[in-house]
Amino acid sequence: MAGRVVLAIGGLFALIEALYILLILFGANPVNSFFSFVKSLAEPLALFFPGLIPIDNYDVAVLVNYGLAGLFWLLVAGVVARIVF
């Protein structure tokens, strides 16, 4: 049971990162309240990943850096869930 909760939380964190990536790539309005809400969740969850790999193209940089953060959360959740089981 606890392992599933850990996996669900990690999946939720990765989903937030993916949603932020999609909003950026599809050109969402940055002053929109939904965009601001998702951004306020995604940026702290990205930890140290934004700026880790310097890329000149902003869209590609968001895709790579926040994508790595999403993968990180999935990996951490999987490892912690294995330990809990």
PyMOL commands that set and color helices and strands:
alter all, ss='L'
color gray80, all
select helices_A, chain A and resi 2-25+33-45+58-84
alter helices_A, ss='H'
color red, helices_A
deselect
rebuild
show_as cartoon
